[in-house]
Amino acid sequence: MKPPGRRPPAGPRPLREIRPDLVIPTGKRKGSNPSVASIHRALAEQAKHGAHPEAVEAAHADFAALNNGAVPGFRTRAEALGSR
């Protein structure tokens, strides 16, 4: 049996501690670490998508309709939520 490896600390880690583990894969800053502000924005965006998945789904459907040449009309809240 192998001895257990080093475990990560329990609980959330501060952004400044996470930052060195992240690397930007493409673009002008390729290979460097993102700023704390960029990490915060990405986490906020992810939380927003998780909190309102129906809004994200509706936006993706509208974008797909625009790319197909159809222009989506206004929808009531009931119609938007019923399309899930």
C-alpha positions as CSV (number, residue, x, y, z in Angstrom):
1,M,0.0,0.0,0.0
2,K,1.3,3.5,-0.9
3,P,1.5,6.2,1.7
4,P,-1.1,8.9,1.2
5,G,0.1,12.0,-0.7
6,R,-0.1,15.5,0.6
7,R,-3.7,16.6,0.9
8,P,-4.9,20.0,-0.1
9,P,-6.1,22.2,2.8
10,A,-9.7,21.8,3.7
11,G,-12.1,24.6,2.8
12,P,-11.9,27.5,0.3
13,R,-8.5,28.9,-0.7
14,P,-7.8,32.6,-1.1
15,L,-7.5,33.9,-4.7
16,R,-3.9,34.9,-4.2
17,E,-3.1,31.3,-3.3
18,I,-4.9,29.9,-6.3
19,R,-3.4,32.3,-8.8
20,P,0.1,30.6,-9.2
21,D,-1.7,27.4,-10.2
22,L,-3.5,29.0,-13.1
23,V,-2.0,29.6,-16.5
24,I,-3.5,31.6,-19.4
25,P,-3.6,29.2,-22.4
26,T,-3.9,31.6,-25.4
27,G,-3.6,35.2,-26.4
28,K,-1.1,38.0,-25.7
29,R,-0.4,36.9,-22.1
30,K,-0.1,33.1,-23.0
31,G,1.8,31.2,-20.3
32,S,1.4,33.9,-17.6
33,N,-0.8,33.8,-14.6
34,P,-4.1,35.7,-14.6
35,S,-4.6,38.7,-12.3
36,V,-6.7,38.4,-9.1
37,A,-9.3,40.6,-10.8
38,S,-9.6,38.3,-13.8
39,I,-10.0,35.3,-11.6
40,H,-12.7,37.1,-9.6
41,R,-14.5,38.1,-12.9
42,A,-14.4,34.5,-14.1
43,L,-15.8,33.1,-10.8
44,A,-18.6,35.8,-10.8
45,E,-19.5,34.9,-14.4
46,Q,-19.6,31.2,-13.5
47,A,-21.8,31.9,-10.5
48,K,-24.2,34.0,-12.7
49,H,-24.5,31.2,-15.2
50,G,-25.2,28.7,-12.3
51,A,-27.8,31.0,-10.7
52,H,-29.8,31.8,-14.0
53,P,-29.4,28.8,-16.3
54,E,-32.7,29.5,-18.0
55,A,-31.5,33.0,-19.0
56,V,-28.3,31.6,-20.4
57,E,-30.2,28.9,-22.4
58,A,-32.6,31.6,-23.8
59,A,-29.6,33.7,-24.8
60,H,-28.0,30.8,-26.6
61,A,-31.3,30.0,-28.4
62,D,-31.7,33.6,-29.5
63,F,-28.1,33.7,-30.7
64,A,-28.6,30.5,-32.7
65,A,-31.8,31.9,-34.2
66,L,-29.9,35.1,-35.3
67,N,-27.2,33.0,-37.0
68,N,-29.9,31.0,-38.8
69,G,-31.4,34.2,-40.2
70,A,-34.5,34.3,-37.9
71,V,-35.0,37.3,-35.6
72,P,-36.4,36.3,-32.2
73,G,-39.3,38.4,-31.0
74,F,-40.1,39.5,-27.5
75,R,-41.2,36.7,-25.1
76,T,-43.1,36.9,-21.9
77,R,-41.6,35.5,-18.8
78,A,-43.9,32.5,-18.9
79,E,-42.9,31.8,-22.5
80,A,-39.2,32.1,-21.7
81,L,-39.5,29.8,-18.7
82,G,-41.8,27.4,-20.5
83,S,-39.3,26.8,-23.3
84,R,-36.9,24.8,-21.0
